[in-house]
Amino acid sequence: MHPFSYLEADSAEAAIRAAGRQSGAVFFAGGTTLLDLMKLDVMTPATLIDINRLPLSSIETGGDGVTIGANVRNSDLAHHPAIRERFPVLTEALLAGASAQLRNMASTGGNLMQRTRCAYFRDLNANCNKREPGSGCDALTGINRMHALLGTSAHCVATHASDMCVALIALDAVVHTLQQNGTRREIPLTGFYLLPGDTPERETVLQQGELITHVHVPDDPVGRRSHYLKVRDRSSYEFALTSAAVALETQGSTIVDARVALGGVGTIPWRSPEAENALKGKPAERGTFQAAADAALAGARPLQHNAFKIELAKRTLVLALTEIL
């Protein structure tokens, strides 16, 4: 066990000041991922800054959308009436993740910062560039059935594990943060995550000590007709082999607007403008959906054990779009 300090912050400003004083400090809310990784010695923070006392646990609704505090628990968010009505894809994604007990603890901000479930990342005896930069990536030649097809590099092929984030990226969510200098930032979720490239240890655009305060989901008619479909090896408490978050707006039988994001296949929650463009202006029928699926997976780069995901992801997307109708 590595020694660490524990601090309860009573304001957002106090939290980021504390984080600035200690390079090994991390924010702590639900801890459903962090504590696991600390027990495995994958993460060894010098200081845990408990932010549960901060006033970041509200869900505020308005004409321009819904604002979700960083400390809102996944279960509360999933069952909130405004989320169920305006963004059913988000409710479905949240309820598809983890277990009821974990959803009662896991926070919105923590889910955004969730680390990969790659077995090599979590095994200190394995080489992992994300955990130890420059050490190599054993997943490239190892058992890589669960790994990514999209956004990969020669240094990392780990998938992003979140269901919630796949739905949020399809809904054009914006992450609000507070920086060390007091500046507030608004970061579209489409620009929040970093592809692994040569630096897989850098997963987001956040700076040291930058605190997520809330997430805004803009109100858009397309979000009201949305759906999340998750395919996995067992029916509960399992990460996605493939998943799809989709939303459609139609006039008659023609698709006038669409949102498509994929999970289980990307190194980040994978928004697919290629699939969206293949849907817009086209008839809402299976042939259109298949063309969108082909476009979404056109850039897939399979490994030895996960090539099956290409066809599975296409079928997942086609079925998700079909079920919306």
Salt bridges, closest charged atoms under 4 A:
GLU8 OE1 - ARG53 NH1 3.75
ASP41 OD1 - HIS2 NE2 3.66
ASP64 OD2 - HIS216 NE2 3.94
GLU85 OE2 - ARG224 NH1 3.56
GLU92 OE1 - HIS227 ND1 2.78
ASP163 OD2 - LYS230 NZ 2.86
ASP172 OD2 - ARG259 NE 3.21
ASP172 OD1 - ARG271 NH1 2.84
GLU186 OE2 - HIS176 ND1 3.97
ASP198 OD1 - HIS155 NE2 3.17
GLU203 OE1 - ARG115 NE 2.87
GLU203 OE2 - LYS130 NZ 3.10
GLU210 OE2 - ARG185 NE 2.83
ASP219 OD2 - ARG86 NH1 3.69
ASP219 OD2 - ARG224 NH2 3.52
ASP220 OD2 - ARG259 NH2 3.11
ASP233 OD2 - ARG145 NH1 2.88
GLU238 OE2 - ARG234 NE 3.77
ASP257 OD1 - ARG259 NH1 2.72
ASP257 OD1 - LYS280 NZ 3.95
GLU276 OE2 - ARG271 NE 2.49
ASP294 OD1 - LYS314 NZ 3.27
GLU311 OE2 - ARG315 NE 2.91
GLU323 OE1 - HIS227 NE2 2.60
